[in-house]
Structures are given as C-alpha cells and as structure tokens.
Amino acid sequence: MKLINTTELLESLFTEQSRPSMRTWKRRVEDGLIPHTRIGGRLYYVLDEVHQALSNHQNLNRGNANHEA
C-alpha cells in the first residue's frame, strides 16, 4: 500500500484535459466520496482505493440515470 499525494494521484488518474480542478477535488474529498488519509494536515491516497471509489460512484450515477428515464 503506497500513499501518494493529491498531485500524484490526479496525474495518475486523469489526463491533463480531463483532470478536475483542485477546488472540485477537495469538495469531493470533503463530501466523503474519495477515500484518503490525513497526515500532518496533508492528504494522501491509495491509488487503487480511489480508483475503485470513483468507479463505484460512476456506476451509481449510471444506475440513477436509468431509473429516471
């Protein structure tokens, strides 16, 4: 389990064109959508855990869209 910082995480998950802003990312973290660890006031992540959380969230959104139609 390797911990990486926010910049490393966003560079690993997104292309430069699709990368969310830091403000948007922090909002997602604060909303509890992104698993993280806080060490000394800084946020760290496990890449696989975040990838899974984003996949689960995307699948939930797709499911809601199908029920609304």
C-alpha positions in Angstrom: 0.0 0.0 0.0 1.8 3.1 -1.3 0.4 6.5 -0.2 0.6 9.3 -2.8 -0.2 13.0 -2.6 -3.0 14.8 -4.4 -0.9 15.9 -7.3 0.5 12.5 -7.9 -3.0 11.0 -7.7 -4.6 13.4 -10.1 -1.7 12.9 -12.6 -2.2 9.1 -12.3 -5.9 9.1 -12.8 -6.6 11.8 -15.3 -5.2 13.3 -18.5 -4.4 16.9 -18.3 -7.5 17.8 -20.2 -9.8 15.7 -18.1 -8.3 16.5 -14.7 -10.7 18.2 -12.2 -9.6 21.4 -10.6 -8.1 21.3 -7.1 -11.2 23.0 -5.8 -13.5 20.4 -7.3 -11.3 17.6 -6.0 -11.2 19.0 -2.4 -15.0 19.2 -2.5 -15.3 15.6 -3.4 -12.9 14.7 -0.6 -14.8 16.8 1.9 -18.1 15.1 0.7 -16.6 11.7 1.6 -16.6 10.4 -2.0 -12.8 10.0 -2.0 -11.0 7.7 0.5 -8.0 9.4 2.0 -5.7 9.6 4.9 -4.7 12.8 6.6 -1.1 13.0 7.9 0.2 16.3 9.4 -2.6 18.2 7.7 -1.8 16.8 4.2 -4.0 14.4 2.3 -2.7 11.1 1.0 -4.4 8.4 -1.0 -4.0 4.8 -2.1 -4.4 4.8 -5.9 -6.4 1.5 -6.1 -8.9 2.6 -3.4 -9.6 5.9 -5.1 -9.9 4.3 -8.5 -12.5 1.8 -7.0 -14.4 4.6 -5.3 -14.6 6.6 -8.5 -15.8 3.5 -10.4 -18.4 2.7 -7.8 -19.6 6.3 -7.8 -19.8 6.4 -11.6 -21.8 3.1 -11.7 -24.2 4.5 -9.1 -24.8 7.6 -11.2 -25.4 5.4 -14.3 -27.9 3.4 -12.3 -29.8 6.5 -11.2 -30.0 7.8 -14.7 -31.5 4.5 -15.9 -34.2 4.7 -13.2 -35.1 8.3 -14.0 -35.7 7.5 -17.7 
